[in-house]
Amino acid sequence: MSNHFQNPLTTSLKSGLIKEEQQLDKETLSLQAEKILYTMGFPMVFKTAPALELGVIDTIAAVDEGVWLSSTEIALRLPTKPTNPQAPVLLDRILALLVSHSILKCRMVETGGSGQTGKAERVYAVEPVCMLFFSNRGGGSGALASLVMVANSEVYFKTWTHLKDMILVGKDAFTSAHGMRLFEYYIGSNQRFGEMFNRGMSESSTMTMNRVLEVYKGFEDVNTLVDVGGGFGHVIGLVTSKYPHIKSINFDVAKVKLLFIQEWSMFQEICVRIFIFYVAYVSFGLIVKFKFIKTFMNSNI
Ligand SMILES: C[S@@+](CC[C@H](N)C(=O)[O-])C[C@H]1O[C@@H](n2cnc3c(N)ncnc32)[C@H](O)[C@@H]1O
């Protein structure tokens, strides 16, 4: 069975070509070299610049099917409006990179009213693969957006720089970079990363598990199910919502549960603060009223 790894990455300069063909071959090689040189650009663009953090993909996907948007129209619809007047021009360049990676599709359309010809602009629409990256697809179907953030985080970049240690001395690259193993690190030293990591895991596992539950019938006869290393417990939750007779145990290190609770506690903290503010406001009102009545009575006695 063949796979994409078997496709050659290089093109050899062929002998027996006429001079122009050899020149063309050299240009292809040079483009190939540049593509390799700037490989890092794609994940950076995908994560940081337009796609996930700025919400470009969601913006393009939010329009009705068959509607294509220009970079100017996209810039106007972004959740955070750019103040940079050059934003559409810059977006256009970045969108082209997403087109070259089959994330978006693009075509040229003529601009201007009737009588104006010769002016054209690029318009964009999403490719089907985008559906897997939406941060909020709804319906509990999961998404890969959080894992893009994990894979392109500083924590992972630092790990990649220690790849050679793994090859040379057999040391796990993460431990080499961070002084401890991944799970110890995110529980003990970087809980924010831990929360992002486990959210990413849950979201991607949700996608897989939804598909598994469509075809796999083996859970029908299970009475007790333990998910070892079950993270936030979404996977076992999906199984038991389809098979409520199963007694389930989500087994993970205690602090992972704390990371999950942390998501909730932010909401709870806001509620508590609003409550405290309300109580303080009411108490202050009562004190003022009480002082006013006391002063009034004193002056009348
Ligand atoms: C790759 S994550 C998978 C999480 C989950 N299965 C999911 O799909 O969302 C691996 C999980 O194993 C847990 N884990 C690692 N070492 C463990 C241990 N010694 N005992 C229990 N859980 C552990 C981690 O905390 C983490 O949540």
The ligand as a MOL file (V3000), in Angstrom:
LIG
                    3D

  0  0  0     0  0            999 V3000
M  V30 BEGIN CTAB
M  V30 COUNTS 27 29 0 0 0
M  V30 BEGIN ATOM
M  V30 1 C -3.2680 11.5210 26.2590 0
M  V30 2 S -4.2280 11.8860 27.6390 0 CHG=1
M  V30 3 C -5.7660 11.1680 27.1720 0
M  V30 4 C -6.9520 11.7030 27.9110 0
M  V30 5 C -8.3180 11.0640 27.5760 0
M  V30 6 N -8.2420 9.6280 27.4030 0
M  V30 7 C -8.9620 11.7020 26.3820 0
M  V30 8 O -9.0590 11.0650 25.3450 0
M  V30 9 O -9.3780 12.8830 26.4760 0 CHG=-1
M  V30 10 C -3.5770 10.7330 28.8120 0
M  V30 11 C -4.1640 10.8410 30.2010 0
M  V30 12 O -3.4900 9.8910 31.0290 0
M  V30 13 C -3.3870 10.4380 32.3250 0
M  V30 14 N -2.3250 9.7580 33.1100 0
M  V30 15 C -0.9970 9.8220 32.9290 0
M  V30 16 N -0.3580 9.1060 33.8690 0
M  V30 17 C -1.3250 8.5530 34.6560 0
M  V30 18 C -1.3060 7.6990 35.7940 0
M  V30 19 N -0.1660 7.2710 36.2920 0
M  V30 20 N -2.4710 7.3280 36.3350 0
M  V30 21 C -3.6470 7.7630 35.8420 0
M  V30 22 N -3.7340 8.5850 34.7450 0
M  V30 23 C -2.5840 8.9740 34.1640 0
M  V30 24 C -3.0600 11.9000 32.0560 0
M  V30 25 O -3.3420 12.7300 33.1810 0
M  V30 26 C -3.9670 12.1960 30.8580 0
M  V30 27 O -5.2070 12.7460 31.2590 0
M  V30 END ATOM
M  V30 BEGIN BOND
M  V30 1 1 1 2
M  V30 2 1 2 3
M  V30 3 1 2 10
M  V30 4 1 3 4
M  V30 5 1 4 5
M  V30 6 1 5 6
M  V30 7 1 5 7
M  V30 8 2 7 8
M  V30 9 1 7 9
M  V30 10 1 10 11
M  V30 11 1 11 12
M  V30 12 1 11 26
M  V30 13 1 12 13
M  V30 14 1 13 14
M  V30 15 1 13 24
M  V30 16 1 14 15
M  V30 17 1 14 23
M  V30 18 2 15 16
M  V30 19 1 16 17
M  V30 20 1 17 18
M  V30 21 2 17 23
M  V30 22 1 18 19
M  V30 23 2 18 20
M  V30 24 1 20 21
M  V30 25 2 21 22
M  V30 26 1 22 23
M  V30 27 1 24 25
M  V30 28 1 24 26
M  V30 29 1 26 27
M  V30 END BOND
M  V30 END CTAB
M  END
